[in-house]
Amino acid sequence: MSCAWLNIPHPKPNAAIQLLCLPHAGGTAALYRPWVKLLPDSIELVLVCLPGREQRCNEVMPADMRSLITLLGNAVTPILDRPWAVFGHSMGATVAHELILSLQCRNLCGPEHLFVSARKAPQFQEGGNQHQLDDDSLCQQLIQLGGTAPELLEIPELRALLLPTLRQDYRLIETSKVSSDQPLSCPITAMVGRDDPELTPDDARGWQRWTNCHFHIYEYTGNHFYLSQSPHLVVSHVVKQLGLT
């Protein structure tokens, strides 16, 4: 697949389903690379690379969610002739939800399943001003979430690389609102760390309102980045919900 938005680290042309994985704010699809060795042959991993990171580090994130979803929707359209599912962590969960809503409005083929990780249901989401914080305060926010080692944020070069992208992402997510109140025609599975400072299991259970199909929730030991601590368990639950081996 030749596309700046999508990368398949281990092609599986005979896989039963493709699993698109979307990163968190300021993060990259590298979060999911350990899954390459954990997923069965029936699932092909597709990593979504958003503007402002990795090979797209010189690109600017679109200023609003609608523009981002339009571009991302055009990128995924070529794979819609095969069954697919989507997993989004934190900001990625909101982007995944908006992507499906957009495709649904265009009467295009939706996914077999939506996995929303470490993200409040849309009805509980509020705006914020984290994108306006100074550098030190923004770094403290990252440390609180547990996704970045404090010593790394003391490296000026890393801060200069990470913080602009993080601000772009936070601005996008903090200034956007859900585009439709229509439920999805696919099952939703919510996943949450019990020690996540940003949401509670009840916040995650609110996703049940957004599907006409089956809903399930998994709670894990860990914080906002629980899936880095228990990748085998998370992948096993993804496989189970997709009904594959």
Secondary structure as UniProt FT lines:
FT   STRAND          6..7
FT   TURN            13..14
FT   STRAND          17..22
FT   TURN            25..26
FT   HELIX           29..37
FT   TURN            41..42
FT   STRAND          43..48
FT   TURN            51..52
FT   HELIX           54..56
FT   TURN            57..58
FT   HELIX           65..76
FT   HELIX           77..79
FT   TURN            80..81
FT   STRAND          84..89
FT   HELIX           91..105
FT   TURN            106..107
FT   STRAND          114..117
FT   HELIX           122..124
FT   HELIX           130..132
FT   HELIX           135..145
FT   TURN            150..151
FT   HELIX           152..154
FT   HELIX           156..174
FT   STRAND          188..193
FT   TURN            194..195
FT   TURN            197..198
FT   HELIX           201..205
FT   HELIX           206..210
FT   STRAND          215..220
FT   TURN            224..225
FT   HELIX           226..229
FT   HELIX           231..242
//
